[in-house]
Amino acid sequence: MLRIETKGSPRQMGQQLGEAFREWFPQLFNHFAKWLLADLNRFRPVIREIDALLLCHAPELHEETLGLAEAVGVEFDLMLGYRYFNELRQRLPPGCSGLFIAASDRGPLLARTCDIEPDIGAETQVLWLKRPAQGQATLIATYLGMTGGVGINEAGLGLVGSSASAKPPAQPVAGSDQGLPTALFNYLLLNRCHNLAEARALFQQYRPKGKGANQILADAQGHSMLVELIPGREIRCTERRPDRDWQACSNFCYSADLTPANNAAYQADAYARYGRIAHQVDDYLMPRTVAGVKQLFTEIAQPGMVRPLEHCSFHTAYAFVLELAHRRMHLTPGHPAKHPWLEISL
């Protein structure tokens, strides 16, 4: 897993990222968006619509993309199209898992595995510590070059998530065609919000489009909620049950009416990982400690105890545990059974 810390203006931080990892981008363009390289002109109208969204809601991302494109040596439209390739063309959603624990030996904890297709190396993932000249510092994990990610901001607000496929709505909600990509949602959550109340206000303003996701949003005070971002639907927020000190997500929708009936193997993978989490946490078999969460997430990493190699569609690119109160991340830059846990403080 790649790591970088950037500082300064958005354009300067984009340049720093591009200069550090310039040699990676041709490979990434070819893997994720070969179709974009082959016919960029076809996608320019949509790319310009996305740029208009950035200029309206997060103009610093426009500037960051300019700096990134300059450093890598490609035109702006190609770089922006790559950064939002999920908006231009859907891919098979990967299989990630998330868990929140309200109280542990180190306060509220938020954890995630990133499980991706076997033909994608863990090196496509980057841990990006951003310290802008203006705005909140953030520590996020994401695909190299992407604008949105999961992680924590300096206010102690944390975000983890997993991809989710869902039934399309019979009648999309009004204005959903003018919604925001999930990656832009995630950027706004960690760069504009300081608590769950501000996040709820953000959800009331916009609708999601593009790739669907299940996400857990939590803060340093021990509050959490599960968020379902399903294109064409209103955002659904589920507060943590009062009888539980935990909340989890995987690659199926919490709301029963959203889960599609097809792709049984993918659903089986998601429920296997979620089932192990629920069994260990709800029955208090897992200690409420950072070490306990690390062990559980080693067990659900792929391949591993829950999903052996012969049943794996994905492999774990990294795992992390966030100490929200201390703004600290414990990270394995690869499969947690094969890599030591590192500590990074925001």
SEPALUM-294358 format. One record per atom (N, C-alpha, C, O): x, y, z. Coordinates in steps of 0.001 Angstrom, whole numbers, plus 500000, padded with zeros to 6 digits. Layout:
REM residues N
XYZ/...
END
This chain:
REM residues 346
500849498813500000/500000500000500000/500885501238500000/501842501326500770/500566502185499142/501330503420499041/500945504379500170/499833504312500694/501860505265500541/501571506248501589/502148507590501199/503221507666500601/501419508668501546/501913510008501260/501243511006502201/500101510814502617/501971512076502530/501417513224503229/501624514444502339/502733514693501865/500553515204502116/500637516403501288/500194517614502096/499399517495503029/500719518789501725/500388520033502408/500265521150501391/500832521077500300/499511522197501758/499436523385500919/498081523591500296/497064523162500840/498066524249499153/496821524508498431/496357523217497752/497153522291497593/495078523138497347/494608521940496639/495448521604495407/495763520439495166/495808522620494633/496608522373493431/497993521829493797/498513520937493128/498576522371494857/499884521891495298/499795520448495795/500694519649495533/498709520105496518/498578518741497016/498354517758495871/498853516634495921/497605518165494830/497456517320493656/498786517105492960/499089515996492520/499580518160492857/500902518051492231/501805517119493028/502536516315492450/501757517223494351/502598516366495198/502232514899495018/503116514045494953/500937514598494938/500499513214494726/500970512717493363/501510511616493250/500766513528492332/501153513122490989/502648512932490832/503087511985490179/503434513818491420/504889513708491332/505393512457492055/506331511807491593/504774512123493179/505226510972493957/504929509647493259/505707508699493370/503802509576492536/503359508288491990/503090508361490488/502231507646489974/503822509222489788/503587509436488357/503617508128487568/502799507925486672/504552507247487896/504732506035487097/503575505049487231/503438504142486410/502729505220488272/501615504301488481/500422504602487580/499646503698487268/500263505833487163/499008506227486519/498752505565485166/497601505218484902/499742505364484286/499431504635483046/498830503260483303/497905502845482605/499352502552484301/498811501241484656/497376501359485166/496518500551484810/497120502356485993/495772502546486536/494784502927485447/493673502397485409/495169503837484560/494292504204483449/493946502973482626/492792502772482247/494951502152482354/494745500988481505/493864499943482177/493073499274481514/494003499802483506/493223498782484220/491774499207484427/490851498445484139/491578500412484921/490240500837485308/489467501520484187/488236501496484186/490161502123483242/489455502966482268/490099502897480883/490343503920480244/490370501660480432/490926501498479096/489994502089478047/490435502654477047/488707501947478295/487688502484477384/487739504014477338/487382504615476324/488179504641478424/488310506092478451/489512506532477615/489445507536476905/490599505787477699/491770506075476880/491446505928475394/491915506707474564/490631504908475069/490347504606473672/489452505653473011/489562505883471806/488571506287473781/487614507220473183/487248508309474178/486098508410474606/488227509122474543/488007510173475534/486940511155475074/486147511622475893/486899511476473796/485937512467473299/484504512054473580/483648512900473841/484244510768473527/482882510285473779/482398510648475180/481212510900475394/483336510671476134/482962510884477531/483137512329477992/482806512655479132/483650513191477127/483891514569477550/482632515281478059/482721516006479050/481457515108477425/480268515796477961/479962515419479403/479625516284480211/480078514113479741/479804513682481120/480900514188482053/480617514607483176/482153514149481593/483263514640482411/483056516109482747/483344516536483865/482567516875481802/482349518300482052/481165518525482993/481141519502483742/480190517626482953/479099517714483932/479629517463485342/479238518145486289/480521516480485475/481120516194486779/481954517380487245/481921517747488420/482703517979486319/483511519141486692/482630520293487158/482994521023488079/481473520456486522/480542521501486958/480058521242488381/479882522181489158/479840519957488730/479457519611490098/480571519986491077/480311520537492147/481812519680490699/482938520023491571/483041521532491769/483219522003492892/482931522275490695/483042523730490794/481941524320491672/482127525354492312/480794523646491691/479662524128492499/479802523725493967/479576524540494862/480180522450494218/480127521912495573/481487521769496245/481580521855497469/482540521553495464/483874521361496041/484918521844495047/485644521029494476/485010523166494824/485934523691493808/487390523330494070/488206523333493149/487718523021495317/489097522631495603/489471521323494903/490645521092494612/488472520458494628/488764519218493907/489077519486492437/489864518758491832/488472520519491859/488836520936490500/490306521353490481/491061520953489595/490703522163491469/492083522622491535/493046521466491801/494129521406491219/492650520559492676/493492519404492978/493718518551491731/494822518060491495/492650518378490930/492757517593489702/493658518282488692/494406517614487977/493600519608488619/494505520346487738/495968520060488098/496791519775487228/496270520141489389/497635519888489826/498064518455489572/499205518204489185/497146517507489790/497451516097489563/497714515829488082/498671515136487734/496871516373487216/497046516190485773/498363516805485303/499067516216484483/498692517981485819/499952518641485449/501156517781485821/502086517627485029/501135517224487022/502278516451487502/502419515121486759/503536514675486495/501307514495486426/501348513208485724/501624513408484242/502147512516483574/501264514605483724/501505514897482321/500412514428481394/500688514000480273/499142514505481857/497997514148481016/497018515309481025/497122516212481856/496071515285480104/495118516378480076/494097516252481199/493844515166481720/493524517383481552/492600517476482681/491424516514482530/491064515828483487/490820516453481338/489625515614481152/489926514145481413/489095513446481993/491092513663481002/491444512262481245/491595512004482730/491101510996483235/492275512907483446/492476512698484871/491151512754485629/490908511929486510/490299513713485294/489016513801485992/488133512609485648/487437512088486519/488151512169484388/487380510986484011/487834509759484763/487009508949485187/489152509607484939/489666508489485724/489229508599487183/488814507602487774/489313509779487767/488975509951489181/487516509618489462/487153509292490593/486680509701488430/485254509389488579/484828508319487583/483736508387487021/485701507324487364/485371506303486378/484130505510486766/483414505018485893/483862505376488086/482641504683488500/481387505441488089/480328504843487898/481504506738487955/480377507548487496/480166507373485993/479041507456485501/481261507131485271/481162506978483820/480758505562483432/480023505360482465/481241504587484189/480923503195483864/480997502364485132/481977502433485874/479948501570485378/479891500739486576/480834499552486451/481027499012485362/481431499144487596/482239497932487665/481641497027488727/480799497447489520/482094495764488729/481689494834489778/482073495409491127/483239495748491330/481132495532492063/481486496102493362/482359495154494163/482061493962494233/483433495652494773/484264494797495610/483575494450496914/482484494942497200/484227493586497717/483580493067498913/484268493510500183/485200492845500634/483848494596500768/484484495143501968/483582494954503189/482396494651503056/484156495137504375/483404495007505622/483743496160506547/484865496667506532/482762496579507364/482979497665508307/482351497357509654/481345496651509724/482937497880510728/482437497649512085/482697498874512939/483765499483512871/481687499234513759/481834500291514767/481596499699516139/480649498937516337/482459500050517099/482315499677518508/482257500972519312/483174501791519249/481172501152520072/480951502430520759/481949502685521878/482345503830522099/482369501628522599/483277501818523730/484261500663523777/483868499498523719/485535500989523883/486587499979523957/487639500452524944/487433501433525658/488774499749524983/489862500182525849/490460501509525409/491210502133526160/490125501954524163/490637503229523662/489530504092523061/489759504855522123/488334503957523614/487233504775523129/486559504182521911/486779503009521608/485738504954521192/485031504444520017/486005503990518925/487008504650518654/485683502838518301/486524502273517255/485714502093515972/484528501764516016/486353502309514855/485743502120513543/486745501363512688/487892501792512560/486326500225512089/487269499364511387/486753498991510008/485554499043509735/487707498606509132/487329498239507769/488374497296507158/489571497426507412/487893496345506349/488752495660505394/488408496178504010/487246496461503718/489421496302503153/489216496629501744/489498495370500940/490647494942500835/488459494779500374/488580493531499625/488302493817498160/487208494261497809/489296493563497293/489201493929495889/489482492720495002/489872491658495488/489278492894493691/489457491817492747/490913491341492745/491824492153492907/491142490042492564/492510489500492650/493483490066491626/494694490019491842/492978490604490509/493896491120489487/494316492562489756/494998493168488930/493916493124490913/494324494475491284/495268494376492472/494918493783493493/496454494946492354/497415494881493439/497068495839494567/496400496853494362/497537495497495763/497350496394496906/498028497731496673/497701498721497328/498988497763495725/499707499009495439/498816500059494786/499192501229494715/497643499658494311/496721500652493750/496024501435494853/495329502413494578/496207501008496111/495594501692497245/496613502649497855/497802502341497934/496131503812498283/497032504793498883/496441505295500197/495241505554500293/497284505427501188/496909506084502443/497372507527502322/498569507802502247/496416508440502305/496697509836501961/496375510730503160/495211510909503519/497399511274503760/497245512256504832/497298513640504200/498328514046503662/496182514364504270/496072515674503626/495988516763504697/495130516728505578/496893517720504597/496880518864505512/496762520129504676/497768520764504361/495522520503504310/495349521680503460/495665522965504202/495553523036505425/496065523989503438/496338525294504036/495081525861504679/495154526573505680/493917525539504096/492626525935504648/491714524711504655/491662523972503671/490999524493505749/490096523357505842/490627522283506768/491700522429507354/489864521192506900/490182520118507829/491262519196507284/491301518905506088/492133518745508168/493062517671507819/492289516354507796/491371516149508591/492667515468506881/492019514163506761/493070513086506548/494144513340506002/492739511880506989/493550510697506741/492640509679506085/491763509114506740/492842509434504777/491926508575504029/492680507468503308/493854507609502965/491973506362503085/492459505279502237/491572505245500998/490347505325501100/492199505123499826/491440505162498586/492281504577497461/493466504296497642/491664504396496302/492428504060495107/493281505272494723/492831506413494829/494497505020494281/495403506093493923/494765507033492901/494336506614491826/494716508322493268/494191509336492364/492739509678492556/492278510689492026/491986508866493305/490566509134493464/490325510275494450/491181510577495282/489152510905494351/488860512060495202/488239511674496530/488488512329497543/487443510632496542/486777510219497768/487491509041498395/488198508301497710/487309508862499692/487920507735500370/487265507528501715/486325508238502072/487756506561502458/487253506294503807/488373506575504794/489553506433504472/487990506975506002/489006507305506994/488456508226508056/487341508033508541/489251509245508423/488918510089509577/489374511515509311/490348511750508595/488643512479509911/489092513868509826/489517514362511209/489357513655512203/490049515559511265/490618516061512514/489570516326513585/489919516483514755/488280516380513211/487212516530514195/486863515210514872/486082515193515823/487438514091514392/487130512787514952/485956512108514289/485441511121514816/485512512614513137/484440511982512378/485059510931511470/485972511230510701/484563509693511558/485121508592510783/484096508002509840/482893508051510095/484593507436508734/483741506872507696/484371505590507180/485546505570506813/483581504513507155/483973503282506473/482793502839505619/481678503330505793/483035501915504699/481926501513503852/482257500327502988/483385499833502974/481243499874502260/481368498765501332/480437499024500156/479409499687500295/480805498500499011/479949498640497841/478647497882498064/478610496918498828/477586498312497400/476290497652497549/475508497748496252/475325498834495701/475050496605495770/474128496605494644/472714496508495212/472485495838496219/471785497173494567/470419497239495094/469417497263493953/469757497558492807/468184496948494292/467115497038493304/466931498498492897/466884499377493756/466827498760491605/466558500142491195/465151500544491602/464263499693491645/464924501806491899/463581502242492297/462616502189491124/463001502422489978/461353501880491420/460337501894490367/460176503305489824/460029503506488618/460206504279490725/460122505686490352/461231506434491082/461115506675492284/462312506811490383/463388507544491056/462868508819491709/461943509458491208/463476509175492831/463047510390493518/463371511597492661/464307511576491862/462589512646492837/462786513861492058/464190514404492271/464665514512493401/464841514742491174/466158515336491249/467289514346491375/468444514758491483/466998513018491364/468072512050491538/469016512033490354/470178511651490499/468537512444489171/469433512489488014/470448513619488143/471443513653487419/470194514536489060/471119515638489309/471887515439490615/472406516390491200/471948514164491064/472596513886492338/474106513967492264/474675514324491233/474744513633493369/476194513686493476/476772512269493468/476178511366494057/477921512052492810/478581510746492875/478948510393494317/479242511272495127/478926509094494621/479247508645495972/480615509133496418/480794509506497578/481592509132495500/482937509602495862/482921511058496302/483658511436497212/482086511884495665/481986513287496068/481261513405497400/481618514250498222/480237512563497630/479589512518498936/480624512276500041/480669512994501040/481454511248499834/482432510898500860/483422512030501110/483807512294502249/483823512686500042/484725513828500200/484061514916501041/484681515453501960/482807515245500735/482111516292501480/481912515901502942/482007516750503829/481636514617503200/481439514171504578/482679514426505429/482571514943506541/483848514069504917/485064514184505714/485711515566505642/486552515900506476/485327516365504657/485952517678504519/485039518833504899/485512519955505078/483735518583505026/482802519651505389/482154519429506749/481729520387507395/482073518177507189/481297517856508395/482212517623509593/483343517154509460/481681517967510774/482408517777512021/481711516771512939/482319516282513891/480441516458512662/479661515571513521/478527514958512712/478345515280511538/477760514064513356/476685513371512645/475541514309512282/474879514101511265/475296515327513085/474222516273512780/474501516992511466/473598517160510647/475737517413511260/476097518073510006/476023517101508836/475676517489507721/476350515838509094/476242514831508037/474784514620507634/474478514519506446/473883514554508618/472457514398508297/471959515567507457/471180515371506525/472391516757507769/471996517928506989/472485517801505547/471789518201504613/473683517243505369/474213517022504021/473351516021503264/473077516211502079/472920514956503939/472091513945503293/470740514506502855/470169514054501863/470239515478503586/468955516072503226/469058516988502010/468055517271501356/470259517447501711/470457518365500595/470579517670499252/470158518216498232/471157516457499240/471553515838497982/471001514430497848/470489513849498805/471115513897496643/470773512517496332/471995511858495699/472776512531495026/472177510535495907/473334509853495310/473068509434493870/471926509212493468/474151509332493103/474086508757491767/475388507998491534/476374508199492243/475377507130490536/476573506342490264/476584505071491077/475603504327491083/477673504814491756/477874503561492475/477197503574493836/477295504565494561/476507502486494201/475843502381495492/476803501947496589/477831501327496314/476465502274497836/477339501937498960/476559501860500260/475565502561500451/477032500987501157/476618500981502560/477762501557503368/478909501148503188/477477502494504251/478548503155504984/478182503315506455/477012503457506808/479194503290507293/479016503599508708/479749504898508988/480935505042508691/479026505827509559/479567507126509938/479532507200511453/478500506913512059/480646507581512080/480722507583513541/481602508727514011/482425509247513258/481414509117515285/482209510230515815/482910509846517107/482720508751517638/483713510759517593/484540510499518770/483735510398520050/484249509929521065/482466510833520022/481611510755521204/480879509414521311/480148509187522276/481066508527520332/480454507209520396/479131507081519670/478415506101519877/478781508043518824/477553507964518045/477856507348516676/478954507510516144/476875506644516115/477076506046514796/475752505902514073/474688505906514693/475825505774512760/474651505450511957/475091504751510682/476167505015510144/474233503854510211/474431503169508943/473741503968507860/472582504355508011/474448504221506762/473934505054505672/473905504230504394/474915503643504008/472747504183503735/472614503483502464/472504504512501340/471521505245501241/473532504547500499/473566505456499358/473221504654498107/474088504002497525/471980504701497701/471493503918496572/471035504869495476/470127505669495703/471640504801494291/471275505725493211/469777505716492932/469147504662492860/469223506919492778/467809507056492459/466886506979493646/465671507076493472/467411506809494860/466586506701496057/467007507748497083/468125508261497048/466100508046497983/466463508898499098/467486508173499969/467447506949500093/468394508926500566/469405508337501443/468737507836502718/467964508553503353/469047506593503081/468463506004504287/469520505958505389/470620505441505188/469178506497506536/470075506500507692/469442505676508805/468305505937509195/470160504691509316/469676503827510387/470528504048511622/471721503742511628/469913504579512667/470633504787513916/470956503442514566/470246502459514357/472024503404515349/472381502185516055/471297501831517059/470790502701517767/470943500549517120/469922500103518065/470348500400519497/471525500252519829/469414500817520356/469788501178521731/470313500007522548/471007500218523543/469994498761522148/470461497600522900/471806497085522386/472292496058522859/472411497782521429/473683497342520868/474742498436521009/474452499627520892/475963498005521261/477072498960521286/477887498863520001/479026499329519955/477309498257518946/478052498063517709/477130498232516504/475906498173516619/477748498442515360/477044498521514093/478011498035513015/479203498335513069/477508497293512049/478375496716511024/477742496865509652/476536497077509523/478576496750508634/478072496757507261/478911495823506409/480086495577506681/478271495314505375/478950494505504381/478299494821503042/477740495904502867/478365493881502086/477937494190500724/476486493804500423/476160493426499298/475633493901501417/474199493776501188/473513494916501914/474015495420502919/472360495319501396/471644496443501999/470967496028503294/470398494940503388/471030496890504279/470369496632505556/468850496608505378/468163495795505998/468335497488504541/466899497533504265/466531496370503349/467024496271502226/465665495500503839/465366494254503129/464797494478501737/465036493676500834/464050495555501553/463413495773500259/464381496226499179/463985496351498020/465647496477499528/466622496950498556/467495495837497983/468114496018496935/467554494683498660/468490493642498258/467998492894497023/466897492344497045/468792492856495933/468375492129494734/468469490622494950/469225490156495803/467700489866494177/467665488407494335/468756487712493544/469054486546493802/469360488404492582/470369487759491741/471746487790492406/471911488375493476/472722487161491770/474108487121492225/474221486503493621/474686487140494567/473786485250493722/473748484567495015/475138484387495615/475296484475496832/476151484135494780/477503483918495303/478033485175495986/478683485101497028/477749486324495389/478198487583495971/477498487834497306/478124488296498260/476210487534497373/475477487706498621/476001486754499693/476101487123500863/476340485517499284/476859484548500248/478169485023500849/478396484869502049/479035485602500021/480304486142500496/480057487250501523/480693487289502576/479123488150501199/478834489275502090/478252488812503415/478657489297504472/477310487882503374/476669487421504604/477615486593505457/477494486595506682/478555485884504836/479521485108505620/480376486025506476/480584485758507660/480878487113505881/481706488046506632/480899488770507705/481353488927508838/479688489211507330/478836489904508304/478446488957509441/478399489362510602/478167487700509102/477763486732510122/478845486498511158/478554486371512347/480093486441510711/481193486267511660/481305487486512573/481515487341513778/481166488675512012/481211489894512824/480109489882513870/480366490084515057/478865489642513420/477724489680514338/477851488631515438/477561488916516600/478281487426515086/478417486357516081/479442486725517141/479188486562518335/480593487218516717/481661487522517658/481361488751518508/481718488796519685/480711489740517920/480491491002518637/479212490961519463/479213491367520625/478128490478518881/476842490520519587/476814489565520774/476126489828521759/477547488470520695/477612487523521806/478798487796522735/479108486987523609/479451488927522541/480556489367523381/481696488339523434/482365488183524456/481898487650522314/483032486743522201/484299487509521835/485408487057522121/484134488658521209/485263489511520852/485498490537521955/484572491268522305/486697490617522511/486979491651523514/486789493043522928/487126493279521767/486256493958523714/486083495351523264/487416496083523400/487578496971524238/488357495689522560/489698496267522571/490168496429521129/489621495824520206/491195497261520958/491800497387519628/492333496033519183/492169495658518022/492972495290520093/493512493974519752/492405493010519345/492588492200518436/491246493094520023/490130492218519679/489592492495518284/489281491561517543/489477493776517915/489000494132516580/490024493707515523/489644493223514457/491307493882515805/492334493443514868/492224491943514602/492329491507513455/492015491160515647/491901489714515477/490676489353514650/490758488504513762/489544489985514930/488324489705514174/488497490043512706/488056489292511837/489136491166512426/489290491572511027/490376490759510314/490400490711509084/491252490134511054/492148489150510461/491361487908510063/491644487302509029/490390487528510860/489577486345510581/488686486528509350/488476485579508595/488160487741509142/487253487932508002/487987488380506748/487372488490505687/489299488642506842/490073489016505663/490092487852504674/489953486691505058/490266488186503394/490186487182502341/491519487015501620/492163488012501293/491959485754501358/491385484509501870/491719484340503344/492672484931503852/490921483523504021/491131483347505441/490138482375506021/489574481552505301/489920482462507313/489084481495508025/487645481502507524/487041480444507346/487092482702507296/485684482805506899/485504482538505414/484536481887505020/486414483027504585/486342482840503135/487650482215502651/488562482938502252/487759480858502679/488982480204502224/489225480448500742/488318480852500014/490448480203500305/490870480552498953/489943480006497884/489636480705496918/489494478772498039/488654478159496998/487282478812496883/486571478576495907/486903479618497849/485611480310497820/485754481823497657/484768482554497752/486973482292497415/487218483735497377/487028484308495977/487548483775494997/486283485387495902/486221486190494688/487117487418494812/487434488056493807/487525487755496029/488290488961496298/489494488633497170/489607487524497692/490390489597497325/491460489461498292/491588490779499049/491260491839498517/492063490709500285/492126491880501145/493371492705500822/494499492227500936/493140493949500419/494233494855500062/494793495570501288/495983495880501339/493938495829502270/494391496428503525/493265496308504543/492124496007504192/493599496546505801/492605496652506871/493051497768507802/494245498027507956/492073498426508422/492453499432509411/491455499478510550/490299499083510405/491929499973511696/491096500248512869/491365501689513268/492519502076513451/490312502490513406/490430503885513784/490096504077515256/489056503613515725/490972504757515983/490645505257517319/490111506679517121/490886507622516961/488791506824517133/488208508122516791/488567509205517804/488829510345517419/488583508869519075/488857509879520100/490302510383520026/490585511524520394/491209509529519551/492623509893519513/493098510216518105/494277510508517905/492187510170517114/492542510480515716/493734509629515277/494704510137514716/493639508317515545/494744507414515255/494241506236514428/493149505717514658/495060505825513460/494735504681512610/495753503565512829/496961503804512845/495241502331512998/496058501125512977/495820500480511613/494675500193511263/496878500250510839/496748499847509440/497645498662509120/498804498620509534/497099497690508374/497941496678507737/497936496969506247/496881496877505620/499087497320505647/499136497652504219/499158496396503357/500058496215502538/498177495541503541/498060494252502892/497207493361503771/496564493844504703/497191492062503489/496406491115504288/496892491151505737/498094491036505980/495977491308506711/496408491453508108/497089490218508693/497760490323509719/496932489058508069/497642487871508547/499091487855508072/499893487055508555/499435488740507122/500762488711506519/501558489989506741/502743490047506413/500915491014507298/501580492303507470/501406492796508900/500359492565509503/502407493467509452/502265494023510805/501337495229510800/501144495880509773/500772495510511954/499912496687512100/500789497916512348/501649497910513230/500563498950511572/501261500223511718/500345501214512406/499126501060512347/500891502219513051/500094503278513670/500416504612513013/501578504991512870/499347505322512612/499490506637511999/498549507598512731/497362507309512876/499063508717513185/498255509695513905/497942510884513003/498800511376512270/496709511324513078/496299512506512307/496748513771513013/496499514872512523/
END
